[in-house]
Amino acid sequence: MLNGIDISKWQAGINLNAINFDFCIVKATEGITYVDPYCDKYVQQLIKMGKPWGFYHFARPYNDAVKEADSFIEKTKNY
């Protein structure tokens, strides 16, 4: 069994080296305009640690789903 965690700005200051986990999912975006300010920092740490990682998007029901998906892709495509 793999142990995974998800992190976002709400875990600011977390010491990833002190946690036992196999993979991590990082919040990248929310809605149409928001980018989690800790996303890139976390991803860079995970890359250095050699841990598998992925992104997640927090959807807002009042937005157009296609616009949210397009925004998520635009903001994460360079990874």
DSSP file (Angstrom, degrees, kcal/mol; ACC not computed):
  #  RESIDUE AA STRUCTURE BP1 BP2  ACC     N-H-->O    O-->H-N    N-H-->O    O-->H-N    TCO  KAPPA ALPHA  PHI   PSI    X-CA   Y-CA   Z-CA
    1    1 A M              0   0    0      0, 0.0     2,-0.3     0, 0.0     0, 0.0   0.000 360.0 360.0 360.0 136.6    0.0    0.0    0.0
    2    2 A L        -     0   0    0     20,-0.0     2,-0.6    19,-0.0    19,-0.0  -0.744 360.0-143.1 -94.3 143.3    1.3    3.5   -0.9
    3    3 A N        +     0   0    0     -2,-0.3    19,-3.8     2,-0.0    20,-1.3  -0.932  25.0 179.4-107.4 119.6    0.9    6.4    1.6
    4    4 A G  E     -a   23   0A   0     -2,-0.6     2,-0.3    18,-0.2    20,-0.2  -0.846  11.7-163.4-119.9 156.6    0.1    9.7    0.0
    5    5 A I  E     -a   24   0A   0     18,-1.6    20,-2.7    -2,-0.3     2,-0.4  -0.917   9.8-145.2-129.1 158.1   -0.4   13.2    1.3
    6    6 A D  E     -a   25   0A   0     -2,-0.3     2,-0.3    18,-0.2    20,-0.2  -0.987  21.6-174.6-123.2 142.0   -1.9   16.3   -0.2
    7    7 A I  E     +a   26   0A   0     18,-2.1    20,-2.7    -2,-0.4     2,-0.2  -0.932  12.7 156.9-135.9 156.0   -0.6   19.8    0.6
    8    8 A S    >   -     0   0    0     -2,-0.3     3,-2.2    18,-0.2    20,-0.0  -0.805  65.8 -59.1-154.0-167.0   -1.5   23.4    0.0
    9    9 A K  G >  S+     0   0    0      1,-0.3     3,-1.6    -2,-0.2    -2,-0.0   0.750 123.4  73.0 -58.3 -22.6   -0.9   26.8    1.5
   10   10 A W  G 3  S+     0   0    0      1,-0.3    -1,-0.3     2,-0.0    -3,-0.0   0.646  94.5  52.3 -69.8 -13.7   -2.6   25.5    4.7
   11   11 A Q  G X  S+     0   0    0     -3,-2.2     3,-2.1     3,-0.1    -1,-0.3   0.018  79.1 159.0-106.8  25.8    0.5   23.4    5.4
   12   12 A A  T <   +     0   0    0     -3,-1.6    -3,-0.1     1,-0.3    26,-0.0  -0.216  66.3  23.8 -51.1 133.7    2.9   26.3    5.1
   13   13 A G  T 3  S+     0   0    0      1,-0.3    -1,-0.3     0, 0.0    -4,-0.0   0.429  84.9 153.9  88.5   0.0    6.1   25.5    7.0
   14   14 A I    <   -     0   0    0     -3,-2.1     2,-1.0     1,-0.1    -1,-0.3  -0.341  43.0-136.4 -62.4 140.1    5.7   21.7    6.7
   15   15 A N    >   -     0   0    0      1,-0.2     3,-1.7     2,-0.0     4,-0.2  -0.823  18.8-172.9 -99.5  96.0    9.0   19.8    6.8
   16   16 A L  G >  S+     0   0    0     -2,-1.0     3,-1.2     1,-0.3    -1,-0.2   0.791  81.4  62.7 -62.3 -27.7    8.5   17.2    4.1
   17   17 A N  G 3  S+     0   0    0      1,-0.2    -1,-0.3    -3,-0.1    -2,-0.0   0.708  99.4  55.5 -69.7 -18.4   11.7   15.5    5.0
   18   18 A A  G <  S+     0   0    0     -3,-1.7     2,-0.4     2,-0.0    -1,-0.2   0.422  95.2  82.8 -93.3   0.9   10.2   14.7    8.5
   19   19 A I  S <  S-     0   0    0     -3,-1.2     2,-0.9    -4,-0.2    -5,-0.0  -0.866  73.5-135.0-111.6 139.4    7.1   12.9    7.1
   20   20 A N        +     0   0    0     -2,-0.4     2,-0.3     2,-0.0    -3,-0.1  -0.820  50.1 135.2 -92.2 106.8    6.9    9.3    5.9
   21   21 A F        -     0   0    0     -2,-0.9   -17,-0.2    -5,-0.1     3,-0.1  -0.984  48.6-148.9-149.8 157.0    5.1    9.3    2.6
   22   22 A D  S    S+     0   0    0    -19,-3.8     2,-0.3    -2,-0.3   -18,-0.2   0.755  81.1   1.6 -98.2 -30.9    5.4    7.7   -0.8
   23   23 A F  E     -a    4   0A   0    -20,-1.3   -18,-1.6    28,-0.2     2,-0.4  -0.965  61.9-144.8-152.9 165.5    3.8   10.4   -3.0
   24   24 A C  E     -ab   5  53A   0     28,-1.9    30,-1.6    -2,-0.3     2,-0.5  -0.997   4.0-154.0-140.5 140.9    2.3   13.9   -2.7
   25   25 A I  E     -ab   6  54A   0    -20,-2.7   -18,-2.1    -2,-0.4     2,-0.4  -0.972  20.9-157.2-112.6 126.8   -0.5   15.8   -4.5
   26   26 A V  E     -ab   7  55A   0     28,-3.2    30,-1.9    -2,-0.5     2,-0.4  -0.875  19.2-119.5-111.2 132.1    0.0   19.5   -4.4
   27   27 A K  E     + b   0  56A   0    -20,-2.7    30,-0.2    -2,-0.4    11,-0.1  -0.553  37.2 169.0 -67.6 125.9   -2.8   22.1   -4.8
   28   28 A A  E     +     0   0A   0     28,-2.9     8,-2.2    -2,-0.4     2,-0.3   0.820  54.6   3.0-102.9 -49.3   -2.0   24.2   -7.8
   29   29 A T  E     -Cb  35  57A   0     27,-1.1    29,-2.5     6,-0.2     2,-0.3  -0.872  46.9-160.5-140.8 166.6   -5.1   26.2   -8.6
   30   30 A E  E  >  -Cb  34  58A   0      4,-1.7     4,-1.5    -2,-0.3     3,-0.3  -0.974  65.8 -23.5-148.9 136.9   -8.6   27.2   -7.4
   31   31 A G  T  4 S-     0   0    0     27,-2.0    41,-0.1    -2,-0.3    40,-0.1  -0.344 106.8 -51.0  62.6-140.5  -11.3   28.7   -9.5
   32   32 A I  T  4 S+     0   0    0     39,-0.1    -1,-0.2    -3,-0.1    27,-0.0   0.731 131.9  23.8-103.8 -29.5  -10.2   30.6  -12.5
   33   33 A T  T  4 S+     0   0    0     -3,-0.3     2,-0.3    -4,-0.0    -2,-0.2   0.641  90.2 103.3-115.9 -17.6   -7.5   33.0  -11.2
   34   34 A Y  E  <  -C   30   0A   0     -4,-1.5    -4,-1.7     2,-0.0     2,-0.4  -0.529  39.3-176.7 -82.2 131.8   -6.1   31.6   -8.0
   35   35 A V  E     -C   29   0A   0     -2,-0.3    -6,-0.2    -6,-0.2    -7,-0.1  -0.996  35.4-114.8-119.5 127.7   -2.6   29.9   -7.9
   36   36 A D    >   -     0   0    0     -8,-2.2     3,-1.4    -2,-0.4     4,-0.4  -0.445  20.7-141.8 -62.1 124.5   -1.5   28.5   -4.5
   37   37 A P  T 3  S+     0   0    0      0, 0.0     4,-0.3     0, 0.0    -1,-0.2   0.659  98.5  48.2 -66.9 -14.8    1.5   30.5   -3.5
   38   38 A Y  T 3> S+     0   0    0      1,-0.1     4,-2.6     2,-0.1     5,-0.2   0.491  84.0  96.5 -99.7  -5.1    3.3   27.5   -2.1
   39   39 A C  H <> S+     0   0    0     -3,-1.4     4,-2.6     1,-0.2     5,-0.2   0.928  86.3  40.8 -54.1 -57.0    2.7   25.2   -5.1
   40   40 A D  H  > S+     0   0    0     -4,-0.4     4,-2.7     1,-0.2    -1,-0.2   0.896 113.7  54.1 -64.0 -39.4    6.1   25.7   -6.9
   41   41 A K  H  > S+     0   0    0     -4,-0.3     4,-2.0     1,-0.2    -1,-0.2   0.938 111.9  45.0 -58.3 -47.2    8.0   25.6   -3.6
   42   42 A Y  H  X S+     0   0    0     -4,-2.6     4,-2.6     2,-0.2    -2,-0.2   0.927 112.4  50.8 -62.7 -45.3    6.5   22.3   -2.7
   43   43 A V  H  X S+     0   0    0     -4,-2.6     4,-2.4    -5,-0.2    -2,-0.2   0.914 109.5  50.6 -61.1 -43.1    7.0   20.8   -6.2
   44   44 A Q  H  X S+     0   0    0     -4,-2.7     4,-2.1     1,-0.2    -1,-0.2   0.895 111.0  49.2 -62.9 -39.4   10.6   21.8   -6.2
   45   45 A Q  H  X S+     0   0    0     -4,-2.0     4,-2.0    -5,-0.2    -2,-0.2   0.923 111.1  49.8 -63.3 -44.2   11.2   20.2   -2.8
   46   46 A L  H  X>S+     0   0    0     -4,-2.6     5,-2.3     1,-0.2     4,-0.8   0.883 109.2  51.4 -64.5 -38.9    9.4   17.0   -4.0
   47   47 A I  H ><5S+     0   0    0     -4,-2.4     3,-0.9     1,-0.2    -1,-0.2   0.933 110.3  48.9 -62.2 -46.0   11.6   16.8   -7.1
   48   48 A K  H 3<5S+     0   0    0     -4,-2.1    -2,-0.2     1,-0.3    -1,-0.2   0.844 111.6  50.1 -62.2 -33.5   14.8   17.2   -5.0
   49   49 A M  H 3<5S-     0   0    0     -4,-2.0    -1,-0.3    -5,-0.1    -2,-0.2   0.610 110.5-124.0 -79.8 -11.9   13.5   14.4   -2.7
   50   50 A G  T <<5 +     0   0    0     -3,-0.9    -3,-0.2    -4,-0.8    -2,-0.1   0.742  59.6 148.8  74.3  23.2   12.8   12.2   -5.6
   51   51 A K      < -     0   0    0     -5,-2.3    -1,-0.3    -6,-0.2   -28,-0.2  -0.715  52.3-114.0 -91.9 138.6    9.2   11.8   -4.6
   52   52 A P        +     0   0    0      0, 0.0   -28,-1.9     0, 0.0     2,-0.3  -0.454  45.5 176.1 -64.4 142.3    6.4   11.2   -7.1
   53   53 A W  E     -b   24   0A   0    -30,-0.2     2,-0.3    -2,-0.1   -28,-0.2  -0.951  17.1-177.6-146.0 163.8    4.0   14.2   -7.2
   54   54 A G  E     -b   25   0A   0    -30,-1.6   -28,-3.2    -2,-0.3     2,-0.3  -0.930  23.7-111.9-151.5 173.4    1.0   15.5   -8.9
   55   55 A F  E     -b   26   0A   0     -2,-0.3     2,-0.3   -30,-0.2   -28,-0.2  -0.708  19.9-161.9-106.4 159.1   -1.3   18.6   -8.9
   56   56 A Y  E     -b   27   0A   0    -30,-1.9   -28,-2.9    -2,-0.3   -27,-1.1  -0.985   8.1-145.9-137.0 157.9   -4.9   19.1   -8.0
   57   57 A H  E     -b   29   0A   0     -2,-0.3     2,-0.8   -29,-0.2   -27,-0.2  -0.955  10.2-141.8-119.0 135.0   -7.4   21.9   -8.7
   58   58 A F  E     -b   30   0A   0    -29,-2.5   -27,-2.0    -2,-0.4     2,-0.1  -0.868  26.9-148.3 -98.2 108.1  -10.1   23.1   -6.3
   59   59 A A        -     0   0    0     -2,-0.8     6,-0.0   -29,-0.2   -27,-0.0  -0.426   6.2-146.7 -79.7 149.4  -13.1   23.7   -8.5
   60   60 A R    >   -     0   0    0     -2,-0.1     3,-1.8     1,-0.1     8,-0.1  -0.977   9.9-144.9-113.8 123.0  -15.7   26.4   -7.7
   61   61 A P  T 3  S+     0   0    0      0, 0.0     4,-0.1     0, 0.0    -1,-0.1   0.701  95.3  61.0 -64.8 -20.5  -19.3   25.4   -8.8
   62   62 A Y  T 3  S+     0   0    0      2,-0.1     2,-0.2     3,-0.0    -3,-0.0   0.546  93.6  81.6 -85.2  -5.5  -20.3   28.9   -9.8
   63   63 A N  S <  S-     0   0    0     -3,-1.8     2,-0.4     1,-0.1   -32,-0.0  -0.581  94.7 -94.5 -94.9 160.8  -17.5   29.1  -12.5
   64   64 A D     >  -     0   0    0     -2,-0.2     4,-2.1     1,-0.1     5,-0.2  -0.625  31.5-141.8 -71.4 125.2  -17.6   27.7  -16.0
   65   65 A A  H  > S+     0   0    0     -2,-0.4     4,-2.5     1,-0.2     5,-0.2   0.859  99.1  52.4 -61.5 -38.4  -15.9   24.3  -15.8
   66   66 A V  H  > S+     0   0    0      2,-0.2     4,-2.8     1,-0.2    -1,-0.2   0.908 108.9  50.2 -65.9 -41.3  -14.2   24.7  -19.2
   67   67 A K  H  > S+     0   0    0      2,-0.2     4,-2.3     1,-0.2    -2,-0.2   0.898 111.4  49.2 -63.5 -39.6  -12.7   28.0  -18.1
   68   68 A E  H  X S+     0   0    0     -4,-2.1     4,-2.6     2,-0.2    -2,-0.2   0.929 112.2  47.6 -65.2 -44.0  -11.4   26.4  -14.9
   69   69 A A  H  X S+     0   0    0     -4,-2.5     4,-2.4     1,-0.2    -2,-0.2   0.920 112.5  49.2 -63.2 -43.4   -9.9   23.5  -16.7
   70   70 A D  H  X S+     0   0    0     -4,-2.8     4,-2.5     1,-0.2    -1,-0.2   0.901 111.4  49.7 -61.9 -41.1   -8.2   25.8  -19.3
   71   71 A S  H  X S+     0   0    0     -4,-2.3     4,-2.3     2,-0.2    -2,-0.2   0.919 110.2  50.5 -63.9 -44.2   -6.9   28.0  -16.4
   72   72 A F  H  X S+     0   0    0     -4,-2.6     4,-1.2     1,-0.2    -2,-0.2   0.932 112.5  46.5 -59.1 -47.5   -5.5   24.9  -14.6
   73   73 A I  H  X S+     0   0    0     -4,-2.4     4,-1.4     1,-0.2     3,-0.5   0.921 112.1  50.6 -62.4 -44.3   -3.7   23.7  -17.8
   74   74 A E  H  < S+     0   0    0     -4,-2.5     4,-0.3     1,-0.2    -1,-0.2   0.892 112.8  45.9 -61.1 -40.5   -2.3   27.1  -18.5
   75   75 A K  H  < S+     0   0    0     -4,-2.3    -1,-0.2     1,-0.2    -2,-0.2   0.641 123.0  33.4 -81.4 -14.0   -0.9   27.6  -15.0
   76   76 A T  H >< S+     0   0    0     -4,-1.2     3,-1.7    -3,-0.5    -1,-0.2   0.443  86.2  99.6-117.9  -1.5    0.6   24.1  -14.8
   77   77 A K  T 3< S+     0   0    0     -4,-1.4    -2,-0.1     1,-0.3    -3,-0.1   0.732  73.9  64.4 -64.3 -24.0    1.7   23.3  -18.4
   78   78 A N  T 3         0   0    0     -4,-0.3    -1,-0.3     1,-0.3    -2,-0.1   0.490 360.0 360.0 -81.4  -0.4    5.4   24.2  -17.9
   79   79 A Y    <         0   0    0     -3,-1.7    -1,-0.3     0, 0.0    -2,-0.2   0.439 360.0 360.0 -88.6 360.0    5.9   21.4  -15.4
